[in-house]
Amino acid sequence: MRSLGKFGNFGGIFVPETLMPALEELEAAFLKLKNDKKFNAELDELLKKYAGRPTPLTFCKNLSKKLGCKIYLKREDLLHTGAHKINNALGQALLARHIGKKRLIAETGAGQHGVAVATAGAKLGFQSDIYMGTKDIERQKLNVLRMKLLGANVIPVESGSKTLKDAINEALRDWTANVKSTHYLLGSVLGPHPYPTMIKFFQSIIGKEAKKQVLEAEGKLPDCIVACVGGGSNAIGIFNEFIEDKKVRLVGVEAGGSGIKSGNHASRFSDKKLGRVGIIHGTKTYVLQDHYGQIHNTSSVAAGLDYCAVGPEHSLLRQLKRVEYTYATDKEAVEAFKLLSKEEGIIPALESAHAVAYVMKKAITIKKDDVIIINLSGRGDKDLDQIEGIIK
Ligand SMILES: *Cc1c(COP(=O)(O)O)cnc(C)c1O
């Protein structure tokens, strides 16, 4: 029987009937191609020769000394386009080509996912149409320019709050009307089945490499792995290979914004009042919402973590207590951003800095020889303008 992509009580498919044929076609293609030798060889080649895999596992000598444990970074920041998002964009674009699609559509908030899709689209010969809220277009001029240079159309979205969730609605509308020619390239482990499972498949390469690399470097598994959680794709990507290794602590760090009590954050799990189970954009998971079920506005210094819902598998992993979820505030993330830059000569993305901030905060409770891997999901070049405004 066809799996409907449930993660315990979470996940599933909550879409209008008109989208079911597209999702069924996509699921069938994914189930076939994920075990297909030729498809995997092609993807492997793209990841190696184009995106820059495998990424190194870097030991941080200075930071380790300072914090009193052994800290390694999984360097997704070194990938082409600067973050883990390219793993998923290339995977889905290749899959779309195998099933004969001619056009990619996507939504983007800060523009990072849009750039990854436009890149994969250019490389693999697609027309790419990227939906983006007009408010975001105004805020993210450089990424809009990048997408245009890469040959993509950026389609402004004027509805609602003119940001990411409105762009998703428009992209879904477009897909409903154009399913025959078009693949909707979703950016994180969100949305209806098969997206969360498929995107996990494309991002699991992170954990597979990390496991091999840490065994080589330390002769044992790590004591703890930390990753930031927006939709949750870089986190699932590194966690997945270690889920069965029960002794490895897994920690997901959400955006604490200006603090949980302020209500200005994107901590779906840490805010007991606003973070509740709901259905959004085709899936059932934890969502920030008011008591009428209206989506609560989110806020984070890191645009990539600034989303009202979390991937459904994370909701299950939390319920099973296999992954611990916590948060870092904007202020803590900026401190971590500065510390990693200064100590190791690596400027992290503000998203990834949330994971670094957790390790900084917990340093006193960590044992001296504990081996910790932080998933450095991206590089911080994109964040310099924003940081300039904060640190003066
Ligand atoms: C988009 C982004 C994230 C958040 O997405 P996930 O799906 O939670 O991984 C994290 N880090 C960087 C650098 C990003 O660009």
The ligand as an SDF file (V2000), in Angstrom:
LIG
                    3D

 15 15  0  0  0  0  0  0  0  0999 V2000
   17.4980   28.1420    4.7110 C   0  0  0  0  0  0  0  0  0  0  0  0
   18.5770   27.9920    5.6870 C   0  0  0  0  0  0  0  0  0  0  0  0
   18.3740   27.3370    6.9260 C   0  0  0  0  0  0  0  0  0  0  0  0
   17.0430   26.8470    7.3910 C   0  0  0  0  0  0  0  0  0  0  0  0
   16.4760   25.7970    6.6660 O   0  0  0  0  0  0  0  0  0  0  0  0
   16.3860   24.3260    7.2260 P   0  0  0  0  0  0  0  0  0  0  0  0
   15.4450   23.6690    6.3050 O   0  0  0  0  0  0  0  0  0  0  0  0
   15.8960   24.3900    8.6370 O   0  0  0  0  0  0  0  0  0  0  0  0
   17.7430   23.7510    7.1640 O   0  0  0  0  0  0  0  0  0  0  0  0
   19.4610   27.1630    7.7620 C   0  0  0  0  0  0  0  0  0  0  0  0
   20.6940   27.6320    7.4350 N   0  0  0  0  0  0  0  0  0  0  0  0
   20.9140   28.2680    6.2760 C   0  0  0  0  0  0  0  0  0  0  0  0
   22.2860   28.7590    5.9900 C   0  0  0  0  0  0  0  0  0  0  0  0
   19.8810   28.4840    5.3640 C   0  0  0  0  0  0  0  0  0  0  0  0
   20.1210   29.1310    4.2190 O   0  0  0  0  0  0  0  0  0  0  0  0
  1  2  1  0
  2  3  1  0
  2 14  2  0
  3  4  1  0
  3 10  2  0
  4  5  1  0
  5  6  1  0
  6  7  2  0
  6  8  1  0
  6  9  1  0
 10 11  1  0
 11 12  2  0
 12 13  1  0
 12 14  1  0
 14 15  1  0
M  END
$$$$
